[in-house]
Structures are given as structure tokens and as C-alpha cells.
Amino acid sequence: MRFVLLIAFLLLFPSAALTAEAPLVTDAQVADWIRLPAGFEMRIFARGLFGPRFMTIGPDRELYVSIPRVGWVVRLSDNDGDGKADRVSRVVEGLDRPHGLAFFQGKLYVAGTEKIWRVDSFRGGRDEAAKTTTIVDKLPNGGRGHWTRTILFGSDGKLYVSIGSSCNVCQEKDPRRAAIVRYNPDGSGEEIFAAGLRNSVGIAWHPATRELWGTDNGRDWLGDDHPPEEANVIRQGKNYGWPHCFGNRIPDPDFGAQARCEKTEPPVVTFPAHSAPLGLAFYTGKQFPPEYQGDFFVALHGSWNRSTKIGYKVVRVRLDRGEPKQAEDFATGWLRHEKDRDVVWGRPVDLAVAPDGSLFLSDDHAGLIYRVSYKGKP
């Protein structure tokens, strides 16, 4: 009831901050529950965000966050530099499940389930709506669960869009499904960049090689430990297996064929089955110790169809001369074991490196944005 009343209040008074009501989680609890490497600290940057998902840093050095549940994109400002958002501005609203965010030539682009918009002007006040232009219309609809669309602009000036499958495992009729699709900035020139990616929610450019990397969620209902989740280097014209193969070219029991699998690209990193890797970010800041430079972080959203829960954490993948090693825990504790039961109080979604070198992390379960900073060894 409190949530319903708060939504009604914000609809009646749009200038009200989204942080008008704090969740139950406090900084003290985060410090107590979350385990980080020595010298790191996590604090709540913003709260009460109704399911924050993907993030990007704007040209103004502010943090922009999508809130699909209510159709908003918000800007979080830390004007006094204390590591906490003191203002949350709703810059665009009324969108259908906005998820992926990207800036290009000073303009914000937003990906919904079936459309991609360019935001030509932000919402300026209570009665002033943002001005948007639909760049891409009629993307494949949400299907069964894979409704998110993530976007990036490449150094080639092209718009890259990740579109998940319509099913757990099936033969798709629309080739844009389970693929990375590429467009010109005005939405023209649609082409399939890479295929066989069941649900690559997180995509990012490698800072040195400029190759596209992405997480991928494997199929369900093959038991607790199969198939592995993946991180891939996504190259033009390549196929990454789904629905015919998973992992290191292993044939799917329903659709697989060894001859087909031999022509697919294996993952560069694997994660435990059902851990649900979403956002990933290469660390390019200067605040963390030098050995973190160029490594990447992945948010594991956590399992839903496993007999014992797994995931609910952030992992770090070290790169050794460009080659990724196996993932290691970086931030854990959103899955707690209390009185012989598992308690999930948060679910990591996306990561973004802040201008000061700290690391932002969204949590769509607790409604929080965290800020991870390095304070030095005690």
C-alpha cells in the first residue's frame, strides 16, 4: 500500500524526488552484509528507484538510469560531491519499458522493447514533456521473458542493439531474435551483426581492442548445473550457438547437431548455470589499484529455476595479456543464509564506471544504486 501511495504522489507531483521514501536497507547493513576485497567500500548512492536497470554516464558527467517499471529515465546528481545522489531528475517519461541507454553526439538514445528513441530535449519541469524522436520502430516484441533491449554506439558511428530470444529454446522465425542487430544512427540500414546469442543483456566495448563483448544467459530446464552462462567476444558474422549448441560447442539435447556446433564460436568465460549474468563493465578508471585496470566486472542477477539459489553477486574477470581468466568474486552478500533458508535482499543488474573512478551498481530488487570506491588498504 505504501508503494501504491508513493506512485500516486509522484504522478500528482512530478517534481518530487524519486528518493522520497527510503527502502529498509541502510548503509550500515550494506557494510555489514556485502563482502568486498580489502580497501573497498560500498555505500548507497540512491534509493527508492522502483527497479533501476541499465545506466550510462552522460556528457555532463551525471549518471542516467532506466526505470522500465514506470517508463522513466532519470538523472542522478551528486552536487556536493559526498558520494550520494542529492537530486533525482526525471528527464523522460511515458516510454514502454525503457532499458538500454547510450549517448551519441550529445543526444540520449533509449531502447524500449519495441522501439528506440532519440531524446531531443529533456523534460524541463512539471508540465514540460521531453521531446523524443522514434529512431527504430517495430523491434520484435517482448516474447516470453526476454523483453530488454540494450544499446551501444560503436566507433564506426553505428547503433548496436541486443535482442533476446522469444523462448527458452526454439527455432526463431525472426532473424533479429537472439542476435546483435546494427543500425545507422537514424535507424536505417538494419543488418544482423552476430547471431546465436540467446539473451545478451550486457554488452560493452573492450577499451583497448574496441571489440564488442557481451554476457549471455543460457537455456533453462537442463538441471541445476547445465548449461553454463557465458561471456563472448562478439564479432561480425559469427554465430554463438543458440539454439543448437551451448558452452564449448556442446550440442543442445533438443536442437543440437555436432556438425553445426563446430561452426560456432565458444565463450571466452563461463559462469555457473542460472546465475544470470547481466551488465558488464571494463574498468577504465584511476581510483582502483593498478591491477584492476582493463579487467571487467559482471553483475550476476541470480537464479530463479535452480534447486539451490546461485548468483546474486558481482564478479571480476582478470585479463592477462588480453586473455580473460576465470571469474572471481568481487562483491557478495545479496544472498544470505538465515535460519536454514536463503534470503535474497538484492539483485545486481548493471555496472558503470563513474568519472571519479568509482563503480556504480544498480539493484532492481532493492531499488538501489550503489557506489563502490577504493579507500586504500587498512
Secondary structure as GFF3:
##gff-version 3
##sequence-region A 1 378
A	DSSP	alpha_helix	2	12	.	.	.	ID=ss1
A	DSSP	three_ten_helix	18	20	.	.	.	ID=ss2
A	DSSP	alpha_helix	27	33	.	.	.	ID=ss3
A	DSSP	beta_strand	40	46	.	.	.	ID=ss4
A	DSSP	beta_strand	55	57	.	.	.	ID=ss5
A	DSSP	beta_strand	63	67	.	.	.	ID=ss6
A	DSSP	three_ten_helix	68	70	.	.	.	ID=ss7
A	DSSP	beta_strand	72	77	.	.	.	ID=ss8
A	DSSP	beta_strand	87	92	.	.	.	ID=ss9
A	DSSP	beta_strand	100	104	.	.	.	ID=ss10
A	DSSP	beta_strand	107	111	.	.	.	ID=ss11
A	DSSP	beta_strand	116	121	.	.	.	ID=ss12
A	DSSP	beta_strand	131	136	.	.	.	ID=ss13
A	DSSP	beta_strand	149	153	.	.	.	ID=ss14
A	DSSP	beta_strand	159	163	.	.	.	ID=ss15
A	DSSP	beta_strand	179	183	.	.	.	ID=ss16
A	DSSP	beta_strand	191	195	.	.	.	ID=ss17
A	DSSP	beta_strand	203	205	.	.	.	ID=ss18
A	DSSP	beta_strand	212	216	.	.	.	ID=ss19
A	DSSP	beta_strand	229	234	.	.	.	ID=ss20
A	DSSP	beta_strand	245	246	.	.	.	ID=ss21
A	DSSP	beta_strand	250	251	.	.	.	ID=ss22
A	DSSP	alpha_helix	258	261	.	.	.	ID=ss23
A	DSSP	beta_strand	269	271	.	.	.	ID=ss24
A	DSSP	beta_strand	277	282	.	.	.	ID=ss25
A	DSSP	three_ten_helix	290	292	.	.	.	ID=ss26
A	DSSP	beta_strand	296	300	.	.	.	ID=ss27
A	DSSP	beta_strand	313	317	.	.	.	ID=ss28
A	DSSP	beta_strand	319	320	.	.	.	ID=ss29
A	DSSP	beta_strand	323	324	.	.	.	ID=ss30
A	DSSP	beta_strand	328	331	.	.	.	ID=ss31
A	DSSP	beta_strand	335	338	.	.	.	ID=ss32
A	DSSP	beta_strand	341	344	.	.	.	ID=ss33
A	DSSP	beta_strand	348	353	.	.	.	ID=ss34
A	DSSP	beta_strand	359	363	.	.	.	ID=ss35
A	DSSP	beta_strand	368	374	.	.	.	ID=ss36
###
